[in-house]
Amino acid sequence: MELRHLRYFLAVGEALNFTKAAARLRVAQPALSRQIQDLEDEIGVDLLHRSSRGVTLTAEGKLFLEEVRELLKHADESIERVRALARGEYGELRIGYAPVPSTEILPPTLAAFLITHPILAMLGLSLIAAIGFGCFLVLSIR
């Protein structure tokens, strides 16, 4: 089973129409029908009732549709987190400092760092910031 199969099923399950789903996905309708049939064969369950009056979800199809939505949402979020890590927007920062100069140097340095790195996890210091999504800053020592 591939993510493609799940995306195809999601489109058909939401549209309840193979032609509309195929147009949305930009694939040929017969190919889409075949992929959904392959998915049903692989999991061993009918997900859709097909009739001359249209397509409806079976009880199993309704449950699977909700599961697929969550799974694809998680997959998309995972991809975005990995891309953010590659861009340097996510990760871990380890800071070593002496107590005396830290009161003068560390706060402005962290503030400047936050401007260019809005989300980060620090070892020994939890720092959460979202700039552009509604400014907030939470600092706590572990």
C-alpha positions as CSV (number, residue, x, y, z in Angstrom):
1,M,0.0,0.0,0.0
2,E,1.4,3.4,-1.0
3,L,0.4,6.9,0.1
4,R,-0.8,7.4,-3.4
5,H,-3.5,4.8,-2.9
6,L,-4.6,6.5,0.3
7,R,-4.8,9.9,-1.3
8,Y,-6.8,8.4,-4.1
9,F,-9.2,6.8,-1.7
10,L,-9.5,10.1,0.3
11,A,-10.5,11.9,-2.9
12,V,-13.1,9.3,-3.9
13,G,-14.4,9.1,-0.4
14,E,-14.9,12.8,-0.1
15,A,-16.3,13.4,-3.6
16,L,-18.3,10.1,-3.7
17,N,-17.8,10.3,-7.4
18,F,-15.0,8.7,-9.4
19,T,-15.2,11.2,-12.2
20,K,-14.9,14.2,-9.9
21,A,-12.2,12.6,-7.8
22,A,-10.2,11.7,-11.0
23,A,-10.5,15.3,-12.2
24,R,-9.3,16.7,-8.8
25,L,-6.4,14.3,-8.8
26,R,-5.6,14.8,-12.5
27,V,-5.7,11.1,-13.3
28,A,-7.8,9.1,-15.7
29,Q,-11.0,7.7,-14.2
30,P,-10.3,4.1,-15.1
31,A,-6.9,4.2,-13.6
32,L,-8.4,5.7,-10.4
33,S,-11.0,3.0,-10.3
34,R,-8.3,0.3,-10.7
35,Q,-6.2,1.8,-7.9
36,I,-9.2,1.8,-5.5
37,Q,-10.0,-1.8,-6.4
38,D,-6.3,-2.7,-5.8
39,L,-6.5,-1.0,-2.4
40,E,-9.7,-2.9,-1.5
41,D,-8.1,-6.2,-2.7
42,E,-5.0,-5.5,-0.6
43,I,-6.9,-4.9,2.7
44,G,-9.5,-7.5,1.9
45,V,-12.5,-5.2,2.5
46,D,-15.0,-3.4,0.3
47,L,-14.7,0.3,1.1
48,L,-17.2,1.5,-1.4
49,H,-20.7,0.5,-2.7
50,R,-20.8,1.0,-6.4
51,S,-24.1,1.2,-8.1
52,S,-25.7,2.8,-11.2
53,R,-26.9,5.6,-8.9
54,G,-23.4,6.5,-7.6
55,V,-20.8,5.6,-5.0
56,T,-21.3,5.4,-1.2
57,L,-19.0,4.4,1.6
58,T,-19.5,1.1,3.4
59,A,-19.2,1.2,7.2
60,E,-15.6,0.0,6.8
61,G,-15.1,2.7,4.2
62,K,-16.3,5.4,6.6
63,L,-14.0,4.3,9.3
64,F,-11.1,3.9,6.9
65,L,-11.7,7.4,5.5
66,E,-11.3,8.9,8.9
67,E,-8.1,6.9,9.5
68,V,-6.7,7.9,6.2
69,R,-7.4,11.6,6.9
70,E,-5.4,11.3,10.1
71,L,-2.6,9.3,8.6
72,L,-2.2,11.7,5.6
73,K,-2.3,14.7,7.9
74,H,0.5,13.1,10.0
75,A,2.5,12.3,6.9
76,D,2.2,15.8,5.6
77,E,3.2,17.3,9.0
78,S,6.2,15.0,9.2
79,I,7.3,16.1,5.8
80,E,7.0,19.7,6.8
81,R,9.0,19.1,10.0
82,V,11.8,17.4,8.1
83,R,11.9,20.3,5.6
84,A,11.9,22.8,8.5
85,L,14.8,20.9,10.0
86,A,16.7,21.0,6.7
87,R,16.1,24.8,6.6
88,G,17.5,25.1,10.1
89,E,14.2,26.2,11.6
90,Y,13.9,23.2,13.9
91,G,16.4,21.3,16.0
92,E,18.4,21.4,19.1
93,L,20.7,24.2,20.4
94,R,23.1,23.5,23.2
95,I,24.4,26.6,25.1
96,G,27.2,26.7,27.7
97,Y,27.5,29.9,29.7
98,A,29.0,31.3,32.8
99,P,26.5,32.7,35.3
100,V,27.9,36.3,35.6
101,P,28.0,37.5,32.0
102,S,24.9,35.5,31.1
103,T,22.5,38.2,32.5
104,E,23.9,40.8,30.1
105,I,24.8,38.6,27.1
106,L,22.4,35.7,27.0
107,P,19.0,37.4,26.8
108,P,19.7,39.7,23.9
109,T,21.6,36.9,22.1
110,L,18.6,34.5,22.5
111,A,16.2,37.2,21.4
112,A,18.3,37.8,18.2
113,F,18.5,34.1,17.6
114,L,14.7,33.7,17.9
115,I,14.2,36.2,15.1
116,T,16.0,33.9,12.7
117,H,15.0,30.6,14.3
118,P,11.4,30.8,15.5
119,I,11.0,27.3,16.8
120,L,13.7,25.4,18.7
121,A,14.3,23.0,21.5
122,M,17.2,23.7,23.8
123,L,18.9,21.3,26.1
124,G,18.6,22.6,29.7
125,L,16.3,25.4,28.6
126,S,12.8,25.1,27.1
127,L,12.2,27.9,24.7
128,I,9.1,28.1,22.6
129,A,8.4,31.0,20.2
130,A,6.1,31.5,17.3
131,I,6.8,34.8,15.5
132,G,4.3,35.5,12.8
133,F,1.6,33.2,14.2
134,G,0.8,35.4,17.1
135,C,3.8,36.4,19.2
136,F,4.5,34.5,22.4
137,L,7.5,33.4,24.2
138,V,7.8,30.8,27.0
139,L,11.1,30.3,28.9
140,S,11.5,27.7,31.6
141,I,14.6,26.2,33.2
142,R,14.5,22.4,33.5
